[in-house]
Each structure stands twice: as C-alpha cells, then as structure tokens.
Amino acid sequence: MDTIRKINNELTIAGQIDSEELKKLADEGYKSVLNLRSPDEMGFQSSEQLYAQLLGLHYANLPIKLTEINSLNTVQVFQKIVELPKPTVIHCDSSVRAIAMVLMYLATRQGMSLEQAFKQAENLGLLDDAIKVRL
C-alpha cells in the first residue's frame, strides 16, 4: 500500500489499487472508492467495481485525463467527492490526478476560487505547464 496516502480523515489518494488493497481499505472502515481512470487505460482493473461493491464499498468511476482537466470535469469530481460516503479513497494510475483533484477540492473548500486552486496545483507541479486548463 505504498501508493496510498491519507490526506485527512475523509479523503485518501492512491495510484492503482488491487483487490488485496481494496479488502484492506474496506477492513479499515473506508466507505467509498472514486476511480479517475478510464477503462481504455492500460492497467485499468475492470473487476474493481464489482469487487468493491462485494466488499460493501460505494464505487464511482469518473474518467478524467490529466491533459483534459477543465472546470466542468473538475466540478463533476468535486460533486462526486461530496456525495460519496466518507472516508473515501480517490485513485488513478499513479495518484497524480487523484492528488491534483483532492488538493483543488480542499483549496476550494477553504475559500479559494477554482482558478486559484488550479494555479496552486500547477505551482506544485501537479498540472503540466503545457496543459491549458480551461476555466
């Protein structure tokens, strides 16, 4: 579970998680999984949703590519974070998308505008300077 990082009591980020990690997360009291990976990505675990649900976890898949992050899909991720029972693990393949989304979500919850949150994520190196984020 080296790729799993607890951000606060409600949110944890991770790279791709496997069935053993899902079981451990469920055993630790996690309630939800938000997968930011697309089914067409190499390494996407097609059985993850079924296994998560068998473990009693709520599951959502909102595919988002790092190069296509914009205000619309960011707000959709934020809404899903709000809706899912906590604690929630949010993951992608390497945790970069997950941490970018979680940090922007937390920044907006602390009063930053979405534009400021994007800038903060960019300053932390989470969004490539070449990516043109559309607000």
N, C-alpha and C positions, 0 to 999 in steps of 0.2 A: 504494500500500500504506500510505496514511496511517492506516488504521484498524487496522493490525496492530501489536501491541505485544508484544515478547518479555518475559516475566516472569522466566524463568530458563532454564537450558539444556534443560529438559524441556517447559516449557509456554509457549505464546504465546496471546494472546487477540486477537480480531478482531471487527469488525462483519461484515456480509455480504461474502463473498469471491466474486470472479468467476473464470472459467476461466483467465485470464491469471495471476491471483494464485495459484491452485492450482498451476499449472505452475511458477511461480517458487518456491513453497514446496517442491514436490517436488524441484526442482533444487537447493535449498539443503539438502536432506537430511531434511526432515520425513518422518515415517513414518505419521502418523495425522491424521485430521480428526474432531472431535466437534462436530456441529451441534446447537445447542439450540433451533433454530427449528421451529415446527410447519408442516406442509405447507399449512395453511389460512391462514397469514400472508401478507399482501401482500408480494410480492418474494421469496418462497421460490423457490429455484433447484431445480426438480425434477430437473434433469440432473446436479446436483452429485455425487451418489453414484456414478453411472456414470463420470463424468469423473475423479473422484478415484481410483476403482479402476483405470481405464485408465492412470493415472499411477503405479500401484503403491502407492497410499496405502491404509491401512486406513481405513474410514469407519464412523461410527456416528451415528445421529440419535436423540437423546433430547429430544423436545419438552418444554419447560418454560416456562410463562408466569411473568413476574415477579410477578404478583399471586397466583400459586398455589404459590410456593416453600414447601416444608414439609420436615420431616425425612426423610420417605420418599423423595421425588424427589431431595433433596439427596444422600442416601446412594447412590442409584442412579447419580447423576452421578459421585460420588467413586469408586465401584466401577469405572465405565467408564474414568475417568481412570487408575486403577491398571492396568487390563487392557490398554489400548491401548499399542502400541509408541511409544517416545519418539524424538525430540521430537514433540509433539502440538500442533496448533492447535485451540483451542476457540472457536467463534464463535456469534453470534446476529445480530440485525439491526443493532444499534448498539454492541455489545460490553458493554452494562451487565450482562446476565445472565451473560455469559462471565466478566467480571471478578469479579462477586459470587461465582460458583461457585469460581473459581480461588483467590480470596483466602480464602474459607471453607475450602477444601480445604487450602491451605497452613497456615492457622491451626490446623486440627485435627492436621495432621502435626507441628506444633510443640508439641503438648500442650494446646491449648485444647479445651474441650468444644464440642460443636456449638452449644449455646446461646450461649456466649461468641463463637463465630465469627459467628453471626447478628447478635449485638449489635454486633460490630466492623463488619460490612458495613453495618448500619443507621447507625452513627455516621459512616461515610464517605459516607453519602448514597446508597448503592447499593440500599438497600431503602427504599421509601417508608414514612414513619411510619404512614400509613393502612393499610398492609398488615399484616394479622395473621398472623404466621408461626407455624404450629403445630408445636410441638416434640414 
